[in-house]
Amino acid sequence: MERRAGIGKKLLSMLLATVMFVTAQEAMAFAETDARGTDATSARNPVYDTESDTTTWNYVSFGSYPQSEVTGEALTDEIIQAIYDKAGDAWVDGVKYRRLSRTDTDNSDYFGEGDYRYFKWEKIKWRVLNQDESGILTVIADQGLDCKKYEEESSAVSWRYSTLHNWLNNTFYTTAFNANERGKLQGSTGDKVYLLTKDKAVSTEYGFSDVSTKDSQSRRMKASAYANARGAFVDAQSGYEGNCWWWLRPEYDYNSYSAGERVTKEGKIETWDFGKTYGAVLPVIQLKEESANTLNPVYNSSTDDTTWNYVSLGSYPQTEIDAESDRALYVQLENASYTESGDVQIGENRYRRVEKSDNNYSYFKWEPIIWKILRADDSELFLMSNEALDAKYYDNSSNTSYDWENSLLRSWLNDTFYNAAFSDTEKSAIINKTVQNEANPSYSTGGGNSTEDNVYLLSIQEAETSVNGFRGDSSATSSREIQSSSYACHMGADAGNSRCWLRSPGGSSSYAAIVDKTGRVDRFGSNKSSGALAVVPVLHVSKTSTAWSLIENEGQLLRVSLEHGEGMSWSISEGGSETFSAIVTGAHPFGYTCQWYHAPSADEEGTRIDGATSSSYTIENATVADSGSYYCVVTSGKYQVTSGRTNLTVTEPTTITLSDTNLDLNVGARRKLTAAITPANSSVSWWSGNSDVAKVEYSSLVAGNDYPVKYSSVEATVTAVKEGTATIYISAGNTSESCTVTVKRDGEQTGDSEQTTITAITLKPDKLSLKAGAKGEVTAALTPASANVSVKWTSDNVKAAKVESNGGTKATITAVAAGKATITAEAGGKTASCVVEVTANTNTGTDTPPPGNSSPGTSTNPTVKLAAPKLTVKLSSANAVKLSWNKVSGAAGYYVYRSTSSKGKFTKVGTTKKTSFKNSKLKSKKTYYYKVAAYKGKTVGASSNTASKKILGKLSTPKMKFSNVAAFQKFTISWNKIKNASHIEIWRKVDRKGTYKKWKTVSAKKRKVTYSYRSYTRGHTYFYQIRAYYSKDKVKVYSGYSKGLGIQL
């Protein structure tokens, strides 16, 4: 395998320094060096020459931003036709571009013709204004990078609250600097990015003329093509070509609107209106000067991220050959002859064959091993493989070593792996080290003797120090997360983030410590012989050796995984939402772009989702059509990586229809409740909100044909216990319904009586004659008279007469129009009927007046007759209802009336031409009554039935507590009583940086739930929060989320 003998000094300088220093003539400002050399000299402060009015500047390169325009032959079809994200960015052949439209400008005066202009992202060049004694550099952009008004509003404004301040410290800050770069910015003004003040712009120590009114070359600045296209003024006058005017920041926190200042194209300072456009923005930042020897990692605790440097050394099987995408090579591999170790050389490449089943094989390509630099000193580099390379048992049942020194894994690393992965030249670069094997710091398990190793594993102590680039404790962290190569996964490592061995002993001598998938150091660890875990070798190399090569990050380390988990399946109901997030590592310093795809199934090719170009994609108001497989394609530099897939099923929302929503029972009485469930659901439960008043128990179930069994109809028996009110709840899936039970004491009813059997039912009267618009009453007589059952009423012709229960055994009949209707009463399986004859009403003045009118309705057109609408009222949110009714023939519109009492005065609250009306801002804990009447001209029709709705209002935010019983491997989540709440949703995240996901839904009445944690990762901290809800009229009303709490199991 060919190795580069060395690296050019210019390339090394760029790689080894976070900030690159060059002189005004673009030469190196520090002594030439490379990774094997000594520290560079520090940057120099600017030198201003008064006589010539010129300055000798030093420069740094840091961050990136669109700057140069792409035109002519350089503007290829690939650039024009690329897929640009919401920010307007796209990668083409390893170069990042921004597309700018006229509407994207701060002002379009300099945009020119055409729909779009295209600009290339480039490193930002900064002038060093000052270097203090601690090595902090204050730098200003070498040219105007953008165009922005100082303040959008026409009022006095302080710097802190100005438009430009907000833009610099939010939009520009997150656009120009990646996460690692943001972690390196210093701040003396409270801002990460700011503007220069006048006192600094007239300071010779900062490289400027000390006369503000003087034209000065020292203050003349150019603007980038991008800034000009965005609206920045650029002069074309001879002697000032390309010069812009640029903003200064007031020296004090507050200045009036008209007291802004700018530097002109000539380089003098003058007062300027804050609201003026055309101003170029030259940001100022502060950086900590880095030494030239920046091979050591930098861990940023605020972002939990590490800036790594990488080297290439050795080779090992890593990427699997796909039979479909590279069929010709696959056929060659199938027919090749292999060595005893399973390897073959085809052309310039080497491959390994691994059996996966009888006479079936997988094939893997040998590739250079990429190593992270954990530590560098004057003579050597301490390296760790960037990915897990293999998966092995630490020991097996026949080997009772109990320590690193005698383990099978140590033997394999220093023999089989060492000889396979490295050539003789590469072995000469590897330093044999005396490795100290310390005891487990938590369990005091002895680590054994020190060892002499060429290759080994990290210890607990080495994995928990920021000196090596890791978070400085055992907590979950992205700095320790390790992914496995395809080969390692085939050998038994976890896909995605992997659990990997440490060499330190675990909680006992038969265990070894590990790093889990979240990057947490599990000090108790895993049984050495119970399963293969990922192997992440470490070693030391001589710094002066030419066997290793430093790697410049052009995106070749790009990796992407899904936060939801690859290959996982999720389910939500129609109308719900779901968010998928991609976790991207190893991207080019200029960042990356994302594109999400959706496929009908996991086996099919996906279709690009328009506009889905962020690292997260959210599905709102999901429909069944959103079911399928989702994945993300990430592009960075010259590289493109496709994530694994996550699968989503969108189900039809569950509806529950109860046979009764209100029951009146005497103490001791029993009543059956039936619930129809659509679609059938496998998770059905009943419970009572107050079992001391009324209790509920299953009596029968009607199942569908699915497995697991799903129920389409369920039946339960309600038993009245004592006087009071109780709510009976039923839940199916994520939906619930309720029935209010009022229990009364009846001297004729015994406390132990069963539901009374009805032997007969008669109606009085059994015949009734009414004129249209009139009302009548009918009473059901039950035998026995003491029977305590509800009576159900129906009409076989609602166009002629309608019936409405008055509660108990009475009902009101409303004559609608001429015709005949049979009113039927049913109780206990017995029925009786009343025949209603309705005749036309020729006197329109006797129509029932609408609510709120003190006299009968009148009409100038006696031929117009408007029927009474049938009204329903349902909850639409916590403090709002939606009224719905049928369309009335001939109506021009409808009046809506409301009362706060069933017998109170109704007041008109709305007029609408629709057949629905929303009434909001209702008070909690009150019941509202509604009626609706149709109108046409001056004619007002009969009023509707009265419909009411009790407003429960918003729920209070629950307070959550934990209790942990380690001896029983259980933990309990409990909460306070929340009035009106029916359910509690428990949300969980598995690490501090993660996102909460809904985990469980339980009854709010339980007040606590207990779970076993035997299947959890021991020592890991899980985070929980809860919220309550009640469901009414198919509307869920939620409380706020409780405070999130963590529990270490």
MARKOL-369086 format. One record per residue (C-alpha): residue in three letters; x, z, y. Coordinates in steps of 0.2 Angstrom, whole numbers, plus 5000, padded with zeros to 4 digits. Layout:
# MARKOL-369086
AlaXZY/...
//
This chain:
# MARKOL-369086
Met500050005000/Glu500749955017/Arg501150095030/Arg501550075048/Ala503350135051/Gly502850205068/Ile501650195083/Gly501950115100/Lys502250245113/Lys500850175124/Leu499550195110/Leu500150365106/Ser500050425124/Met498250375125/Leu497850465108/Leu498850625111/Ala498150665129/Thr496350695133/Val496850645151/Met498150495154/Phe499250505169/Val499850345177/Thr500750315194/Ala500050205208/Gln501050065200/Glu500150095183/Ala501750165174/Met501850325164/Ala501950475176/Phe502650585162/Ala504150575152/Glu503950455138/Thr503550545121/Asp502550525105/Ala501750635092/Arg503550685086/Gly504250715103/Thr504150855117/Asp502950895131/Ala502650785145/Thr502950825163/Ser501450885174/Ala500550775185/Arg501050765204/Asn500050805219/Pro499750665231/Val501050625244/Tyr500350565261/Asp501550475273/Thr500950495291/Glu501950355298/Ser501250225287/Asp499550305284/Thr499750275265/Thr499750395250/Thr500650395234/Trp499350435221/Asn499350495203/Tyr497950455191/Val497050515176/Ser495850425164/Phe494350525159/Gly492550485154/Ser491750315154/Tyr490550215165/Pro489850035167/Gln491049955180/Ser491649775178/Glu490349635178/Val490249505163/Thr490049335169/Gly490449155165/Glu491049115147/Ala491349295144/Leu489449325145/Thr489049265127/Asp487349235119/Glu487749395108/Ile487849505124/Ile486249425131/Gln485249435115/Ala485849615110/Ile484549755108/Tyr484749865123/Asp484150045122/Lys483150145135/Ala484650175146/Gly485049985145/Asp486550005134/Ala487049905118/Trp488649875108/Val489249705104/Asp490849675094/Gly491549845097/Val491249835116/Lys489849935125/Tyr488849845138/Arg487449895151/Arg486149775156/Leu485449805174/Ser483749735180/Arg483249725198/Thr482049875196/Asp483549975190/Thr484349975207/Asp484350105220/Asn484049955232/Ser484049775227/Asp484849695242/Tyr486449655233/Phe485749615216/Gly485649425219/Glu484649305208/Gly484149315190/Asp483249445179/Tyr484749535173/Arg486649575176/Tyr487849635163/Phe489249765165/Lys490649825153/Trp490850005150/Glu492650065154/Lys493650215156/Ile493550305173/Lys495050305183/Trp495250465194/Arg496450505209/Val497350675207/Leu496950765224/Asn497650935219/Gln498451025205/Asp498451215206/Glu499651345199/Ser498551365183/Gly498551175180/Ile496851135186/Leu496650965192/Thr495450915206/Val495150725205/Ile494050595213/Ala493450435206/Asp494650295211/Gln493150185216/Gly491350205220/Leu490450215203/Asp488650205208/Cys487450195223/Lys486250335227/Lys485350405242/Tyr485850585246/Glu484050635247/Glu482450545243/Glu481350655253/Ser481250645272/Ser481650825276/Ala483050945278/Val483950985262/Ser485351085256/Trp486751015244/Arg486051125230/Tyr484351045231/Ser484750875235/Thr484350715225/Leu486150675224/His486650845218/Asn485350835204/Trp485850665199/Leu487750705198/Asn487450855188/Asn486250785176/Thr486150595174/Phe487950555178/Tyr488650705169/Thr487750665153/Thr488050485154/Ala489950475160/Phe490550615148/Asn490350645130/Ala490050815122/Asn491850845120/Glu492350785137/Arg490950895145/Gly491751045137/Lys493351015146/Leu492651005164/Gln493051155175/Gly491951215189/Ser492451305205/Thr490851265216/Gly489551305202/Asp489451125199/Lys490251015186/Val490150865197/Tyr490150865215/Leu490650765231/Leu492150795242/Thr491850895258/Lys492550845276/Asp493850985276/Lys494650915260/Ala494450735266/Val495550775282/Ser496850875272/Thr498550795270/Glu498850905254/Tyr497350805246/Gly498250645252/Phe497150605267/Ser497450585286/Asp497150745295/Val496250645309/Ser494350625305/Thr494050495319/Lys495450385315/Asp495350225304/Ser496450275289/Gln496950175274/Ser497150345264/Arg495250355264/Arg494750175261/Met493850155245/Lys493250005234/Ala491650005224/Ser491449935207/Ala490349785203/Tyr489149895195/Ala488950005210/Asn488749855221/Ala487349785210/Arg486549955211/Gly486449935230/Ala488150005237/Phe488749905252/Val490349815250/Asp491249735265/Ala491749545265/Gln492649555282/Ser494449505283/Gly495549665281/Tyr494149765273/Glu493749655258/Gly492949755245/Asn492849915255/Cys491250025254/Trp490650175263/Trp490450335253/Trp489550505254/Leu490350675259/Arg489550835255/Pro489250965269/Glu490451105270/Tyr489051235270/Asp487651255258/Tyr486251205271/Asn486251065284/Ser484850975293/Tyr484250815286/Ser485150715300/Ala486850805298/Gly487550705284/Glu489250635284/Arg490150485277/Val491750395276/Thr491650215283/Lys492350055277/Glu493850085289/Gly494150255283/Lys493550365297/Ile492250505295/Glu490550505305/Thr488850585305/Trp487650495294/Asp485750505290/Phe485450585273/Gly484050465269/Lys485150305272/Thr485450195257/Tyr486950085252/Gly488050235250/Ala489350235236/Val489550385226/Leu491350445222/Pro491150595210/Val492350745211/Ile492750845195/Gln494050975189/Leu495050965173/Lys496251075164/Glu497850985162/Glu498250955144/Ser500050955138/Ala500650795129/Asn500550875113/Thr498650875111/Leu498650845092/Asn497951025090/Pro496051035089/Val494951105103/Tyr493451205098/Asn492151215111/Ser491051375108/Ser489751325120/Thr489351155111/Asp489951215094/Asp490951055093/Thr492751015089/Thr493850875096/Trp494950825081/Asn496450705080/Tyr496650615063/Val498050545053/Ser498050425038/Leu499050475022/Gly498850425004/Ser497350344996/Tyr495950394984/Pro494350314977/Gln492950334990/Thr491750194993/Glu490550134979/Ile490449944977/Asp488649894978/Ala488049764965/Glu486849674976/Ser487849654992/Asp489449614984/Arg488949524968/Ala490449424965/Leu491649564966/Tyr490449674955/Val490549534941/Gln492449534942/Leu492449724940/Glu491249724926/Asn492449604916/Ala494149674922/Ser495349774910/Tyr495649954916/Thr497050074914/Glu496850244905/Ser496450324921/Gly495050194924/Asp495950094938/Val496149904941/Gln497049794954/Ile496049644961/Gly496949554974/Glu497549674987/Asn496349814983/Arg496249944969/Tyr494650004961/Arg494150144949/Arg492850134936/Val491850284931/Glu490550294917/Lys488850344922/Ser487950324906/Asp488250234889/Asn489250074893/Asn488650084911/Tyr489850104925/Ser490050134944/Tyr491450064953/Phe492450134968/Lys493750064980/Trp495350154983/Glu495450185002/Pro496650275014/Ile496350455015/Ile495850515033/Trp496450695037/Lys496050805052/Ile497450895060/Leu497051075059/Arg498751135068/Ala500251055074/Asp501951135079/Asp503651065083/Ser504051025065/Glu502450995055/Leu500650955054/Phe499351055044/Leu498050935038/Met496350945029/Ser495450795022/Asn494050725033/Glu492850715019/Ala492750795002/Leu493650684990/Asp493150744973/Ala492050874965/Lys492750994952/Tyr492451164943/Tyr493551304950/Asp493851354932/Asn492851344916/Ser492251464903/Ser493751454893/Asn494951484907/Thr494951674913/Ser496151654927/Tyr495151754940/Asp496351704954/Trp496951544963/Glu498751554955/Asn498051514938/Ser496551414942/Leu496151244934/Leu495751184952/Arg497551224958/Ser498351144943/Trp497250984946/Leu497650974965/Asn499550994962/Asp499650884947/Thr498350754944/Phe497750734962/Tyr499450744970/Asn500250604959/Ala498750494960/Ala498450504979/Phe500250484985/Ser501650364983/Asp503450434982/Thr503750405000/Glu502150495005/Lys502650634993/Ser504350655003/Ala503350685019/Ile502250825011/Ile503051005013/Asn502951124999/Lys502251285006/Thr502251465001/Val500351505001/Gln499751685004/Asn498251734994/Glu497351875004/Ala495951984997/Asn494151945001/Pro493852035018/Ser492052085014/Tyr492152124995/Ser494052174994/Thr494152064978/Gly496052034976/Gly496751864980/Gly498251874968/Asn500051824970/Ser500751704983/Thr500951524977/Glu502051374980/Asp500951224983/Asn501051044989/Val499151034990/Tyr497951184991/Leu496251234998/Leu495851335014/Ser495651525013/Ile494251625021/Gln495351675034/Glu496051505038/Ala494251435038/Glu493651565051/Thr494951535065/Ser494751435081/Val496651405080/Asn496251285066/Gly494751205075/Phe493351305067/Arg492151435074/Gly492951605074/Asp491751695062/Ser490851655046/Ser489251595054/Ala488451415052/Thr489351295063/Ser489551105064/Ser491451125065/Arg491551165046/Glu490251045040/Ile490950925027/Gln490250765020/Ser490750695004/Ser491350524999/Ser490250414988/Tyr491550454974/Ala491450634976/Cys489550634976/His489650534960/Met490750674953/Gly489450804957/Ala489650844976/Asp488050864987/Ala487550714996/Gly487650725015/Asn488350895020/Ser489150975005/Arg489551144998/Cys491451154996/Trp492651274987/Leu493851394997/Arg495351464987/Ser494851644991/Pro494051754978/Gly492151784981/Gly491151944978/Ser491851974961/Ser493351904952/Ser492251774943/Tyr491751704960/Ala492651604973/Ala492151594991/Ile491351434998/Val490751345014/Asp488951295012/Lys488051145019/Thr487751225036/Gly489651265038/Arg489351445035/Val490751535025/Asp489851615010/Arg491051755006/Phe490151804991/Gly490351624985/Ser489851534969/Asn490251564950/Lys491951474947/Ser491351404931/Ser489451374934/Gly489551204942/Ala490651074951/Leu490751084970/Ala491650974983/Val493550984985/Val494250965002/Pro496150975000/Val497351035013/Leu499251005015/His500751005027/Val501750855032/Ser503350835041/Lys503050785059/Thr504550675059/Ser504050575044/Thr503450395046/Ala502350405030/Trp500850455040/Ser499950365054/Leu498950425069/Ile497250355070/Glu496450295086/Asn494550325086/Glu493650155088/Gly492150215078/Gln492850195061/Leu492450385058/Leu490650355062/Arg489450455051/Val487550485052/Ser486350595043/Leu484550645045/Glu484050825051/His482550805039/Gly483650775024/Glu483950615016/Gly482750565002/Met481650705007/Ser479750675008/Trp478550755021/Ser476650755024/Ile475650775039/Ser473750745043/Glu473050605053/Gly473250645072/Gly474750755069/Ser476550725075/Glu478250715067/Thr480050705074/Phe481450625065/Ser483250665071/Ala484950585067/Ile486550685067/Val487950575072/Thr489750615071/Gly491450525073/Ala490750405086/His491850305098/Pro492250405114/Phe491050295124/Gly489650355113/Tyr488350265102/Thr486650175101/Cys485250205089/Gln483850105082/Trp482550165071/Tyr481650065057/His480050095047/Ala479750025029/Pro478150035019/Ser479150115005/Ala480850185001/Asp481250024991/Glu480849895005/Glu481749835020/Gly481249915036/Thr480549835052/Arg481349885069/Ile480250005079/Asp480249935097/Gly480850065110/Ala481450185096/Thr483250195102/Ser483550375104/Ser484450495092/Ser482650565089/Tyr481050465085/Thr479350555087/Ile477750495079/Glu476250545090/Asn474450545084/Ala474950485067/Thr473850365057/Val473950315038/Ala474850155044/Asp476350275049/Ser476650325031/Gly478250255023/Ser480050265024/Tyr481050295040/Tyr482950275044/Cys484150255058/Val485550125062/Val486950185073/Thr488150075081/Ser489750135089/Gly491250035094/Lys491549905080/Tyr490650005067/Gln488850015062/Val488150145050/Thr486450155042/Ser485750335038/Gly484850375022/Arg482950375022/Thr481650505024/Asn479850475018/Leu478250515027/Thr476450525020/Val475050535033/Thr473450605025/Glu471650595030/Pro471250755039/Thr470250875029/Thr468450915034/Ile467451065028/Thr465551065029/Leu464651235026/Ser462851255019/Asp462651395032/Thr463651445048/Asn462551595051/Leu461751715039/Asp460651865042/Leu460651985027/Asn459952155023/Val461152285016/Gly461452244997/Ala460852064998/Arg461851924991/Arg461851744996/Lys462751584990/Leu463851485002/Thr464251304998/Ala465651205006/Ala465951015004/Ile467750965006/Thr468250785011/Pro469450725005/Ala469650844990/Asn470950974992/Ser472051074980/Ser472251224991/Val470551314994/Ser470351494999/Trp468951605005/Trp469051775014/Ser468051895024/Gly468651945042/Asn467852115039/Ser467552155020/Asp466852325025/Val465352235032/Ala465252085020/Lys466352025006/Val466551854998/Glu467051804981/Tyr467151634972/Ser465751584961/Ser466051404956/Leu467151254960/Val466851064958/Ala468450974955/Gly468950794957/Asn469950694945/Asp471750714953/Tyr473150814947/Pro473550944953/Val471650984953/Lys470850944970/Tyr469151024974/Ser467750924983/Ser466451064983/Val466651254982/Glu465351394981/Ala465551574984/Thr464451724985/Val464251835000/Thr463752014998/Ala463152125012/Val463952295012/Lys463452385027/Glu462752355045/Gly463752255056/Thr464452075059/Ala465751995048/Thr466551815048/Ile466751725031/Tyr468151605032/Ile468551455020/Ser470151355022/Ala470651195013/Gly472351115018/Asn472651145036/Thr470751155041/Ser469651305041/Glu467751335044/Ser466751495046/Cys465051575044/Thr464451725054/Val463551855044/Thr462451985052/Val462052135041/Lys460452235045/Arg459752395036/Asp458052365028/Gly457152525021/Glu456352415007/Gln458052345002/Thr459152444990/Gly460952454992/Asp461252374975/Ser459952234975/Glu460352064970/Gln459751904979/Thr457751904978/Thr457051764967/Ile455651674977/Thr454151634967/Ala453051544980/Ile453151484998/Thr451651425009/Leu451551365027/Lys450351415040/Pro449651295046/Asp449851165033/Lys449151035045/Leu449451015064/Ser448850885077/Leu449950865093/Lys450050745108/Ala451750665111/Gly452850795121/Ala451950945115/Lys452651085104/Gly451851185090/Glu452451325078/Val452351345059/Thr452651495049/Ala453251505031/Ala452551645020/Leu453651695005/Thr453251784989/Pro453851914987/Ala453651955006/Ser455152065005/Ala456251915001/Asn457851905012/Val458251725011/Ser458451585024/Val457151445026/Lys457751265028/Trp456651145038/Thr456650955037/Ser455550815045/Asp455350655035/Asn455050555052/Val455950625066/Lys455350475077/Ala453650555076/Ala454050745075/Lys455550855074/Val455751025068/Glu456951165073/Ser457151335065/Asn456851485076/Gly457751595064/Gly456951695050/Thr455351605043/Lys454651525059/Ala455051345066/Thr454551245082/Ile453851075079/Thr454150945094/Ala452950795094/Val454050645099/Ala452950495098/Ala451250435090/Gly451350435071/Lys451350555056/Ala452750665049/Thr452850785035/Ile453750955039/Thr454551035023/Ala455151215021/Glu456251255007/Ala456851435001/Gly457551484985/Gly457151324977/Lys455351324982/Thr454551204995/Ala452951185005/Ser452351055018/Cys451451035034/Val450750865039/Val450950835058/Glu449850705066/Val450550645083/Thr449450555096/Ala449950465111/Asn449950565128/Thr449150455141/Asn449450585155/Thr451250575160/Gly451050715172/Thr450950835157/Asp452650795150/Thr453750935147/Pro454750965163/Pro456650955162/Pro457551125163/Gly457851175181/Asn456251085188/Ser454851195194/Ser453451065191/Pro453150925179/Gly454050765181/Thr453150625190/Ser453350445189/Thr453050295201/Asn452950185185/Pro451750275172/Thr452250145159/Val454050225157/Lys454150355144/Leu455850435140/Ala456050525124/Ala457050695122/Pro458850675117/Lys459550765102/Leu460950865108/Thr462450945100/Val463851045108/Lys465551065101/Leu467151145106/Ser468451015113/Ser469851145118/Ala469951335121/Asn468951335136/Ala467951175136/Val466551095126/Lys465950915123/Leu464050875123/Ser463450725113/Trp461750655111/Asn460850495105/Lys460450355117/Val458750355124/Ser457850195125/Gly457450145143/Ala458550275151/Ala459650235166/Gly460650395164/Tyr460550575159/Tyr460550745168/Val461550895160/Tyr460951065163/Arg461751235159/Ser461351415158/Thr462251575153/Ser460651645144/Ser459451565131/Lys458051625142/Gly458851605159/Lys458651475172/Phe459551305169/Thr460651225183/Lys461151045183/Val462951035181/Gly463150845179/Thr462450675179/Thr463150535168/Lys462750365161/Lys463650395145/Thr462950485130/Ser464250625131/Phe464850745144/Lys466350865144/Asn466151035153/Ser467851125156/Lys468551285164/Leu467251395155/Lys467551575154/Ser468051665138/Lys466951775128/Lys465351695136/Thr464051595127/Tyr463451445137/Tyr461751355134/Tyr461451165137/Lys459951045139/Val459950865143/Ala458650745150/Ala458550565152/Tyr458050485168/Lys457650315175/Gly457250295194/Lys456150445198/Thr455550475180/Val456350615171/Gly456050625152/Ala455750765141/Ser457250895139/Ser458250895123/Asn458351045111/Thr459451185118/Ala461151185111/Ser462351335113/Lys464251375111/Lys465151535112/Ile466851515121/Leu468151625112/Gly469551565124/Lys471451565122/Leu472251675109/Ser473551805114/Thr475351775108/Pro475751865092/Lys477151995091/Met478151975075/Lys479252105065/Phe480352085050/Ser480752215037/Asn481952175023/Val482052265006/Ala483652204999/Ala483452304983/Phe481952214978/Gln482552044985/Lys481052034997/Phe480752025015/Thr479152045025/Ile478451965041/Ser477152065050/Trp476152045066/Asn474952135077/Lys473052105077/Ile472551955086/Lys470751945091/Asn469851785085/Ala471351715076/Ser470951655058/His472751595053/Ile474551625057/Glu475851475056/Ile477551535051/Trp478951415058/Arg480751425051/Lys482451345055/Val483951365043/Asp485251385057/Arg485451435075/Lys485651255081/Gly484251185071/Thr482451145075/Tyr480951255070/Lys479851175056/Lys478151235051/Trp478451325034/Lys476951425029/Thr475151445035/Val474251615030/Ser472751715035/Ala472951805051/Lys471951955044/Lys473251995032/Arg474352055046/Lys475952035035/Val476651925021/Thr478051965009/Tyr479251835001/Ser480651844988/Tyr482351774994/Arg483151754977/Ser483151574980/Tyr483951584997/Thr485751575001/Arg486451745001/Gly487151815018/His486451665027/Thr485351695043/Tyr483651615044/Phe482651605060/Tyr480751625061/Gln479351625074/Ile477451625072/Arg475951565081/Ala474051605078/Tyr472551485079/Tyr470751475075/Ser469751325071/Lys468051285077/Asp467151115077/Lys468651035069/Val469751095085/Lys471151205083/Val471551325097/Tyr473351395096/Ser474151545104/Gly475951535111/Tyr477451555099/Ser478151725096/Lys479951765100/Gly481051695087/Leu481951815076/Gly483351795064/Ile483551885047/Gln485151885037/Leu484751885018/
//
